[in-house]
């Protein structure tokens, strides 16, 4: 089971990947959206803001946040780490129920490119 620190490090790697992205990937990361990632096995949520290809203002809160983000992800910590490391395919994880997404269809299609 991934720790809070490992999950935060995975989000930091995702932020670095977004910051250095170009082309289609950069375009997919461009929307200005609130973002949350609830880690079910740790019962913590990382909240932040996706803007200009960067994840900004990331905070860790216990449980689920009171306010729903525009893009909400729910998964186990190991799955977050595997997604960011490229060992887990986002579309397959989503279709198989390992990753739950609460977002508009356009945002879901963008996420597929990012993860």
SULPEFEN-V664570 format. One record per residue. N is the residue number from 1. D_FIRST is the distance of its C-alpha to the first C-alpha in Angstrom with 1 decimal. Layout:
N|D_FIRST + N|D_FIRST
This chain:
1|0.0 + 2|3.8 + 3|6.5 + 4|9.7 + 5|11.5 + 6|9.7 + 7|10.2 + 8|13.7 + 9|14.3 + 10|13.7 + 11|16.1 + 12|18.5 + 13|18.5 + 14|19.3 + 15|22.0 + 16|23.4 + 17|23.7 + 18|25.5 + 19|27.8 + 20|28.9 + 21|29.2 + 22|32.6 + 23|34.3 + 24|32.6 + 25|29.2 + 26|30.9 + 27|32.8 + 28|29.7 + 29|28.2 + 30|31.6 + 31|31.6 + 32|31.4 + 33|28.8 + 34|26.6 + 35|22.9 + 36|19.9 + 37|16.2 + 38|14.6 + 39|10.9 + 40|10.9 + 41|7.8 + 42|8.8 + 43|12.4 + 44|13.6 + 45|15.8 + 46|16.9 + 47|20.6 + 48|23.0 + 49|25.9 + 50|26.4 + 51|29.9 + 52|31.8 + 53|28.9 + 54|26.9 + 55|24.1 + 56|25.7 + 57|25.3 + 58|21.5 + 59|20.6 + 60|17.7 + 61|18.7 + 62|17.3 + 63|17.2 + 64|19.2 + 65|22.1 + 66|25.6 + 67|26.9 + 68|25.7 + 69|25.2 + 70|27.3 + 71|24.2 + 72|21.2 + 73|17.9 + 74|15.3 + 75|12.0 + 76|8.3 + 77|6.7 + 78|5.9 + 79|9.5 + 80|10.9 + 81|10.2 + 82|11.6 + 83|14.5 + 84|15.5 + 85|15.4 + 86|17.5 + 87|15.6 + 88|15.4 + 89|18.8 + 90|19.0 + 91|21.9 + 92|20.4 + 93|17.2 + 94|19.5 + 95|21.9 + 96|19.4 + 97|18.0 + 98|14.5 + 99|15.8 + 100|18.4 + 101|21.0 + 102|23.7 + 103|26.4 + 104|29.7 + 105|30.2 + 106|31.3 + 107|28.1 + 108|26.0 + 109|28.0 + 110|27.6 + 111|23.8 + 112|23.9 + 113|25.7 + 114|23.4 + 115|20.1
